[in-house]
Amino acid sequence: MIFPHQQLQRRTFLRQSGVGLGSAALSGLLGKDTGIASGLAGGKDLAGLPHYAAKAKRVIFLCMAGGPSHLETFDYKPKLDELDGQPMPESFTQGQPIAQLQGQKLKVQGHLAKFRRHGKSGQLISDYLPWTAKMADEIAVIRSMVTEQINHDPAHTFLNTGTAISGRPSMGSWVTYGLGSETQDLPGFVVLTSVGGRNPQPIASRQWSAGFLPSRYQGVEFNSSGDPVHYVKTPSGVSETQQANLVETIRQLDQERNQLVRNPEIDTRIAAYEMAFRMQTSVPDLVDISKEPQHVLDLYGAKPGDGSYASNCLLARRLAERGTRFIQLYHRGWDHHGDLQRYMDICCGLTDRPTWALLTDLKQRGMLEDTLVIWGGEFGRTPMFQGKGGPGRDHHIKGFSMWMAGGGVKGGTSYGATDELGYHAAEDVVHVRDLHATMLHLLGIDSGRFTFPFQGLDTKLTGVEPAKPVMGIL
């Protein structure tokens, strides 16, 4: 037991500490790790990870929020064009979950783009994606994805956390919990967002939440304009030394308190203060893409400060270079219920070339071989017609496409298939949980052994249902 007279009082501590701590903190925070911050950046809590040699060191997840149509990108079905405008056969849709078309007369909508074979692998890719077509031999296209949630927010929650239950840890939080980060000066998990297209669905910050994991594994959203991170900029009239003095004093007070209460969230708070201090220097330098050579800006089509997907792709490469473990880009605008041709032109025009540029840039720098890049949305679109002002497609969860590249993935691979109308995943079905298991496998983690105790259970990103890596693309 600690008696009251043995506790160090706040005024006593402040009087004894003086300014010397601040000077020590300044050199420590700008250079070496203090130790407490290791969970937030630069370290990890788990011993024994990775379980085996990793192919990938980091992940860049390119999320096309809204659900891009697999039937206008990667999944060519001649029968779809043959039946264009005819009633949709009930054998495909009877008893199946349908979003907005429920109860309506369903008719087949043919492809709204031409498909061609590309690369030595002969990957079938639509004309909407001419730049993706240039990297056909770098990507592994999974054409048999399935998910369980048919509306945007729960489908995003499922894609990010492996469950539709809100409040569970996101995949980026799981990865940084297991492997930590390779940087002391930036968060291990960063989120970037951009907008362009039809009906940009909101993305809630809980999509990158740490859930029941320690809160230091929460993703950090960088703003597309203004201050990249709120409340990190040094206040007017405060010098770097003064800021260091304050951070160090708060750290010492919190540590003293934590000797009594033993609360891990106090360690998280200390780490957050120290990380914020380091970010005052590291973040402005990171986000200033004007320092990039003009030929690199031209490669991406990026303009400093524009908040575009192109600029975010360039920032993703810069974050990867600096050691951030998990980088997630959301481009909001793919919810194409109507006028699909117009909005596919817009969305692909904003994202296709920058995605190619990101893979090209990573490859030129020797980083693609240990960077796992994943592209896709929360679900696909129906083979049935929907919309006004031009044909569109409804939400679809029974079969859609995603692709992976780099980090141990076998490029030029086509895996799985849907049925003749692109409705059901029919061959080598890949559940979202299998996607998570594949990602973890490439990072050197056995998804079945990667757990966290919560409410009496050893919980996993991949849940209680069987999940297995997609070995056919590795």
N, C-alpha and C positions, 0 to 999 in steps of 0.2 A: 504494500500500500504506500502511496505517496501522500504525505501530509501537506496541508496547505502551506506551512512555512517553508517546505522544501521546493515549492513551485517557483520558477523564475517569473517575477512579475514583469509586465510589459514595459513600465517606465524604467525599471532597473536594467532590463535588457537594452533598451534604446540608449540609456545613459552609458552603459558599458561598451556598447558596440561601436559608437562613434562613426567616423567616416571611413575607417580602414577597411571594413567589409566591402564597401562599394568599390574601392580600388581593386581589391582582390577579385570581386565579381566581374568587373569590367574585362579584365584579361581572361578570366575563366569562361565567361559567357561568349566572348567573341572568338575564343579559340577552342579550348578543351570542353569536353562534356562534363557536366557536374555530377552525373550519375543518376540523379533523380529523374532527369528528363529522358532517360533512355527509352522508356516505353512510348513516349510521344514521338520521338525521333531518334534513330540511330541504334536502338537496342530492341530486345524482345524479352517477353516474360517466360517463354516456353523453352525448356531444355529438350534436347533430342530432335530438334527440327533444323533443317528439313529431314524427313525420314530417309531419303535417298538422294542421290545426285540429281540436282535440278537442271532442267533444260532452259528454263526461263528465270530471270532474276526479277522481272517486273512485268506489270500488265498495263496496257492502254486499252480501255474498253470504250468503243465508239458506239454510243447508244442513239439510234435513230428513233427518237421518241414520237409515238403516234402509231407506229406499226407500218413499215414500208411493205408494199405489195410484192410478194415473192413472184407473182405472175407477171410483173413488169420489170423484174430484175434478174432472177437466176433460175426460175423454174418454167421451162418451156414445155407446153402440152399441146401438140397438134390437134387433139380431139377437142380442145377448148375452142379453137377457131372453127372447127367443123360444125360445132353445135351452137355457135354464136347466135343469140337472139331466141333460141328455142327454150322451152320449159326445162328447168333443172330437174334431172331425174330424181324422183323421190328416194330411190335406193341410196343416194348419197347423203341426203339431208334429214331423213325421217328420224326423229328422236334426238337430233343433234342440237347442241346449244348454238343459238344464233342471236346476235346482239339486236340491231335495229330493224332487221328484216323479218323478225318473228311474225308469223301470221300473214305475210304478204305473198303474192304470187311471185315465185322465184324463176328467173330466166338466166340462162348462161350468158356471161360476158366474156367474149374472146379477148385475146391479148391486145393491148394498146401500144405495143412496141414490137419491132423485129428482133429476133435473136440470131446471133452468129457465134461460130466457134472461134476461140482465140487461144493463142499460145501453142506451144508444142503439145500441151495436155488436151487441147480442144475443148476447153471449158465453154459451156453455153452461157453467154452473158448478153443482156439486152442492150439495145442501142442507147438507152437512157444513161448507160454507164460506160462511156468510151474510155475514160481514164482507168477505171477498175479493170477494163478489158486488157489494158497494157500490162497489168500485173497478174494475169490469169495463172501464170506458172508459180506465183508466190503464195497464192491463197488456197485454202482447203474449204470448199463450199459444202456446208451441211444442208441438204434439201429435205430433211425429214424431222425438223424440230417440232415439238409439241409443248404446250403449256396448259395451265389449268384455269386461268382467269381471263374472262372475255371483255372486261372493261379496263380502261387505261390505268387508273390508280392501283387497283389490286393486281393488275398484270405487271406493272412496274415493281410493285412490292414483291411479287413472286420472283421476278427476274433477278432482283437485287438481293433478296434474302432467302429464297428457297421455300417461302411460305407466304400465304396471303394474310397471315396474322401480323398486324401492325406492331411495331416495337421490337422486332427481332433484328439482330445485327446484319448489316449489309456485307456483301462479299468483300468489299474493300477493307472493311473493319476486320473481318475474319483473317484476311491475308496479312494485314499489318500486325494483328494480334499474334499470329504465328511466327512471322518472319521479321517483324520490325521494319526499320527503314535503313537506307544506306546514307542518309544525310542527317546532320545535326542542325541544319539551318532552315529546313523547310519541313512542312508536314509530310508524313509518310503516305497520306491518302488525300488527294486533291481532286476537286470537282470543278469543271468548267462548263458553262452553258451558252448556247447561241439559239437564235430564233430565225425562222424563215420558211414560209410555206402556208398550208391551210390549217386553221384552227389549232394553234400551238397550245397543247394541253399543259396545264401547270405541273411543275415537278416539285413535290414537297421535300423539304430538307431531311425528313425522316428516311428518304430513300438512301441516304448515306450515313444513317445513324449507327452508332455503336451498339444500340439496343442494350442487352444485359451484360455485354462486355464492358470492361473499364472504359470510362468515357474518353480517355486519351486516344482511343482508336477511332473516334468520330472523324468522318471526312470533313475537310475544310473547303468551303466554296470560295473560289476566287471570282470577284465581280468582273463583268465584261467592260465596265466603264467606271471612271472615278477611282477612288482608292481600291486597290485590288482586294484588300482584306479590311473589313471595318475595325476601327479602334486599335490598329497597330501603329499607325503613323505617330511619330513623336510629337507631343503637343508643342504649340508655339511657345518659345521662350524657355524650353527645357533642353539642357544639353545632354549629350550621350552619357557623360559621367554621372550627372544627376539621375538620369533614368536608371543607370546601372546600380547606383546607391539604393534607389527605391526598391528595385527588383530584389536585390540581395537582402535588404532588411525584411521585406515581406517573406522571403524564403526562410530566413532564420526564425521568424516568428511562427510561421506555419509548421516548421519542423519541430520547434519546441512544443507546440500544441499537439502535434501528432504523436509525440512520445507518450501523451496521456490517453488520447482517444483511439489511436491506431486505426485511422480511417484512410483507406487507400485513395479515396477521392481527394484528400488533401495533397497527397503526392502528385495526383493529376493536376491539381490547381497550381502547385509549384512549377511543374513542368510546363504548364500552359503560359505562365508568366515569363518563364525563361525563353520558351520558344518564341513568344511574341516579341521579346526584346531582340533576339537574333534575327527575326523576320523583318525588323525595321531596316536592316541593312540588306538582307538577302532578297526580299521580295521585290523592291523597286528595281534592282538589277535584273532579276529574273524576267519581269514582265515588260521590260524595255526592249522590245524586239527591234527597235530602230537601230540597235547596235549590230544586228545581223547584216551580213553583206547583201547588197541589192539582189544578187542572183539567187540567194536563198529566199528572200521575200517574194521574188518573182516566181520561184518554183512553187510556192504555196498559194500565190495570189493574195498574200496577207498585207494589210496596211496597219501600221502601228496605231493602237487605240480604237480600232473600229469594232471590237467585240465580236468579230465574225467567227464562224467555224474554222475558216482558214487560219486566222490568227491563233485560235485555240489549239489547232493541230501543231502549229509551230511551238506554242507554249508547252504542249505535251512533250515534244522532243526535248525542249530545254529542261523541263522538269525531270524527264528520264535521265538525261545527262548528269543532273545534279543529285540523283540518288533517290528520288521519290519512288516508292514501291508500287503504288496503285494510282492510276490517273484515269478519271472517267469523264468523258465528254458527252454531253447531251445536246443533240440538235432537235429542237422542237418545231414540228411543222408537217409531220408525215401522216396526219389523220385524214385520209383522202376518201371521204364518203361520196364526194361528187367532184366533177371537173378534174378528174384524176390526171389527164394528160397535161393540163396547164400546171398543176402543182407538182407533178413529178419533174417537169422541166425546171421548176424553181428549186425544189429540194436537191435534185441531182446536180443542178448548176452550182449550188452553194457548197456541196459536200464531196462530189466525185473527185475533182482534181486535188483538193487538199488531202483527201485520204490517200490517193496515189502518191502525192508529194511526201506525206509522212512516211510511208513505207520505203519510198525511194531514198529519202534523207537518212532514215535509220540504217538502211542497207549500205549506203555509201560510207557511213561512219562506223561500220562494223558492229552496230548495235542490234540489228534485226534478229540476229541469231540467238540473242538472249533476252529479247523483248517480245512478249506475247501480245499480239494485237487481235482484238475481237470486234466484229462489226455486226450489228443487227438491232432489231426493235423488240418490243414486248410481245408482239404477235404478228401475224400476217394479215392478208385480206382475202375475202371470199371470192370464189370463182363466179359468183352471181352478181348481176347488175344491181347498182344502187345509185341514186343521185338525181339532181337537177342541174341544168346548165352544163351538161356533159356527164358521161358515165363515170361512176365511182365504184368503190367496193367497201363492204362492211368489215367489221373486225372478224378475225378468224384465228382459232387456236389449235386446230386439228392437224395442221401441216403448214410449215413456212420455212424460210431459209435464213441462215446466218453464215458468216465465214470467220475463219481464224487464220493467222499467219505468224511466221517467226517463231522464236522460242521453242523449237522442237517439233513444230508442225510440218507435215509433209506437203509442200506446195504443189499446185497443179492437181489436187485431189478433189474428186466429187464423191460425196458420201451420202448414202440414203436416197430415197425417192418417195414422192407422193403418188397417188393413184392417177388415172388418165385425165382427170379434170383438176388435179392439184388440190383436192379437198382433204383427203386423209393421208397422213404419213403411212406409207405402205411397206417400205423396206428399211431395215436398220433404223428403227425409230430412236430418236434422241430426245429425251426429256430435258427440261431446263436443269434438273438436278444432275443429269449426266454431263451437261455443259460445265457445271460447277466442279464436278469430279475431275473432268479433263483439265480444267484450269489449275486446280490444286495439284494434280498429278505432275503437270509440267513444271510447277514450282517446287517439286520435290516433296509434296505432302500427300499422304494416304488419307483420303477423305473419310474413310471408315474409322480411323484412329485419331482424327482431329476433332476434339470435343471440348466443351466447356460445361461445368456443372451449373444447372439452373433448374430450380423447382424440383429437385430430387432426380433429375435426369441428366445424363451426359448428352447434351445437345450438340448438333452438328449443322453445318451449312447445308449439307445434303439431306438432312432430315432423317426420318426413321424408315422411309421406303428405300429399297435397293437403288443404288446409283453406281455407275461404273464409268471409267474413262472411255472415251471413244478412240480405241486403239487403232482403228483403221485410218486415222488421219495423222498419226504420230510417226 
